[in-house]
Amino acid sequence: MSEAEEIARLEQELREKRERLIALKKQLAGEPVRDYTLKSQDGKSVRLSELFGKHDDLIVIHNMGVSCVYCTMWADGFNGVVHHLEDRAAFAVVSPDAPATQRAFAQQRAWKFKMCSGEGSTFIEDMGFKHVDGGRSSWMPGVSTFRRTPDGKIVRIGKDSLGPGDPYCSVWHLFDLLKDGANGWEPAYKYE
């Protein structure tokens, strides 16, 4: 088998495994979630149920906030496709940053999506995106998807982690096609 044939075989195998993984995840029972209170960028309380708007499905990105250049890059990418996402489901980014910090950062980066603060709420932690190690805690990036049932209950349908090489950021996959891959590259808030 030539290298090109092996590559084609492996790519097909990855597609098939991804499809199988998606099918298995869809078979899992949803996890009931309470209607958490978050904070909007203007500091007002907003319920998780309100984020659905006119949709029955909601995508929430768990973002680590302004301290993470990686999360910033992911958010920049979501900013470019938010109008596509919101045609199908509601979309929001939730970080632990205070509303004023979020607002200033979102304006600076010209983000168009809805943002909420998890400050004062256990939402991010309860969704599994806070890591505690040796008494030290840190936020972790990820995504949760929710469904609002006809009786108004909220069910988490899916979750995943975000990180270099994940399927949610095209940058890594494009770099994979370069001769030296990412070659130690890391994202930055600004580039020269």
C-alpha positions as CSV (number, residue, x, y, z in Angstrom):
1,M,0.0,0.0,0.0
2,S,1.4,3.4,-0.9
3,E,1.6,6.3,1.5
4,A,-1.2,8.1,-0.4
5,E,-3.4,5.0,-0.2
6,E,-2.7,4.6,3.5
7,I,-3.5,8.3,4.1
8,A,-6.8,7.9,2.2
9,R,-7.7,4.8,4.2
10,L,-6.9,6.5,7.6
11,E,-8.9,9.6,6.6
12,Q,-11.9,7.4,5.8
13,E,-11.4,5.5,9.1
14,L,-11.3,8.7,11.0
15,R,-14.5,9.9,9.3
16,E,-16.3,6.7,10.1
17,K,-15.1,6.7,13.8
18,R,-16.2,10.3,14.2
19,E,-19.7,9.4,12.8
20,R,-19.9,6.5,15.2
21,L,-18.8,8.7,18.1
22,I,-21.5,11.2,17.2
23,A,-24.1,8.5,17.0
24,L,-23.1,7.0,20.4
25,K,-23.2,10.4,22.1
26,K,-26.7,11.0,20.7
27,Q,-27.9,7.8,22.4
28,L,-26.9,9.1,25.9
29,A,-29.7,10.2,28.1
30,G,-29.8,13.9,28.6
31,E,-28.8,15.4,31.9
32,P,-31.4,17.6,33.6
33,V,-30.0,21.1,34.5
34,R,-31.5,23.7,36.7
35,D,-32.2,27.2,35.4
36,Y,-29.0,28.9,36.5
37,T,-28.7,32.6,37.0
38,L,-25.8,34.2,35.1
39,K,-25.0,37.9,34.5
40,S,-25.3,39.7,31.2
41,Q,-22.6,42.1,30.0
42,D,-24.4,45.0,31.6
43,G,-24.4,43.1,35.0
44,K,-28.1,42.2,35.0
45,S,-29.3,38.8,36.0
46,V,-30.1,36.5,33.1
47,R,-31.5,33.0,33.4
48,L,-30.1,30.1,31.4
49,S,-33.6,29.6,30.0
50,E,-33.6,33.1,28.6
51,L,-30.5,32.3,26.5
52,F,-32.6,30.0,24.3
53,G,-34.5,32.9,22.8
54,K,-36.7,31.5,20.0
55,H,-34.8,28.2,19.8
56,D,-35.2,24.9,21.6
57,D,-31.4,24.3,21.3
58,L,-28.6,26.2,22.9
59,I,-24.8,26.0,22.4
60,V,-22.8,27.4,25.3
61,I,-19.0,27.8,25.0
62,H,-17.3,27.7,28.3
63,N,-14.5,30.2,27.8
64,M,-11.7,30.8,30.4
65,G,-11.9,34.6,29.8
66,V,-9.5,37.4,29.0
67,S,-6.5,35.6,30.6
68,C,-6.4,32.9,27.9
69,V,-5.1,33.6,24.4
70,Y,-6.3,30.1,23.3
71,C,-9.9,30.8,24.4
72,T,-9.7,34.2,22.7
73,M,-8.7,32.6,19.4
74,W,-11.6,30.1,19.7
75,A,-14.0,33.0,20.4
76,D,-12.6,34.9,17.4
77,G,-13.4,31.9,15.3
78,F,-16.9,31.6,16.6
79,N,-17.4,35.3,15.9
80,G,-17.0,34.5,12.2
81,V,-19.7,31.8,12.2
82,V,-22.1,33.0,14.9
83,H,-24.7,34.1,12.3
84,H,-24.7,30.5,10.9
85,L,-24.9,28.9,14.3
86,E,-27.7,31.2,15.5
87,D,-29.8,30.3,12.4
88,R,-30.0,26.8,13.9
89,A,-29.6,27.2,17.7
90,A,-29.1,29.9,20.3
91,F,-25.4,30.6,21.0
92,A,-23.6,32.2,24.0
93,V,-20.1,32.3,25.5
94,V,-19.9,32.1,29.3
95,S,-16.7,32.9,31.2
96,P,-15.8,33.5,34.8
97,D,-14.9,37.2,34.1
98,A,-16.9,40.0,35.6
99,P,-19.5,41.5,33.2
100,A,-17.5,44.8,32.8
101,T,-14.4,42.9,31.9
102,Q,-16.3,40.8,29.4
103,R,-17.9,43.8,27.9
104,A,-14.7,45.7,27.4
105,F,-12.9,42.7,25.9
106,A,-15.8,41.8,23.6
107,Q,-15.9,45.4,22.3
108,Q,-12.1,45.5,21.8
109,R,-12.3,42.3,19.7
110,A,-15.6,43.2,17.9
111,W,-17.3,40.0,19.1
112,K,-21.0,39.8,17.9
113,F,-22.2,36.9,20.0
114,K,-24.0,36.9,23.3
115,M,-21.7,36.7,26.4
116,C,-22.6,36.0,30.0
117,S,-20.6,35.9,33.2
118,G,-20.6,32.9,35.5
119,E,-19.4,35.1,38.3
120,G,-21.3,34.3,41.5
121,S,-22.8,31.1,39.9
122,T,-21.8,27.5,40.1
123,F,-22.8,27.0,36.4
124,I,-19.3,26.6,35.0
125,E,-18.2,24.3,37.8
126,D,-21.4,22.2,37.7
127,M,-21.0,21.7,34.0
128,G,-17.5,20.3,34.7
129,F,-15.3,23.1,33.4
130,K,-13.5,24.0,36.6
131,H,-10.5,21.8,37.6
132,V,-9.2,21.5,41.1
133,D,-5.8,20.1,41.7
134,G,-4.0,20.1,45.1
135,G,-6.4,22.8,46.4
136,R,-5.8,25.0,43.4
137,S,-8.6,25.6,41.0
138,S,-8.5,26.7,37.4
139,W,-11.1,27.1,34.6
140,M,-11.2,24.8,31.6
141,P,-12.6,25.5,28.1
142,G,-15.3,23.5,26.6
143,V,-18.8,23.4,25.1
144,S,-22.2,22.3,26.4
145,T,-25.3,21.8,24.3
146,F,-28.8,22.1,25.8
147,R,-32.3,21.3,24.8
148,R,-35.4,23.0,26.2
149,T,-38.2,20.5,26.5
150,P,-41.8,21.3,25.7
151,D,-42.6,21.6,29.4
152,G,-39.8,24.2,29.8
153,K,-37.2,22.0,31.5
154,I,-33.5,22.3,30.4
155,V,-31.5,19.2,29.5
156,R,-27.8,19.1,28.7
157,I,-27.5,17.0,25.6
158,G,-23.8,17.0,25.0
159,K,-20.4,18.3,26.2
160,D,-16.9,18.4,25.0
161,S,-13.5,19.9,25.9
162,L,-11.8,22.6,23.8
163,G,-8.0,22.5,23.2
164,P,-5.4,22.4,20.5
165,G,-6.4,19.9,17.8
166,D,-10.1,19.8,18.7
167,P,-12.7,19.8,15.9
168,Y,-13.9,23.3,17.0
169,C,-11.0,25.4,15.8
170,S,-9.9,25.2,12.2
171,V,-6.5,26.8,12.8
172,W,-5.0,23.6,14.1
173,H,-6.2,21.5,11.3
174,L,-4.9,23.9,8.7
175,F,-1.5,24.0,10.4
176,D,-1.5,20.1,10.4
177,L,-1.3,20.4,6.6
178,L,1.9,22.4,6.7
179,K,5.3,20.7,6.4
180,D,6.2,21.4,10.0
181,G,2.7,21.6,11.5
182,A,2.1,24.2,14.1
183,N,5.9,24.2,14.8
184,G,5.6,25.5,18.3
185,W,3.2,28.3,17.3
186,E,0.9,29.7,20.0
187,P,-1.9,32.2,19.7
188,A,-1.6,35.8,20.7
189,Y,-4.0,38.7,21.3
190,K,-2.3,40.6,18.5
191,Y,0.1,39.8,15.7
192,E,2.7,42.1,14.2
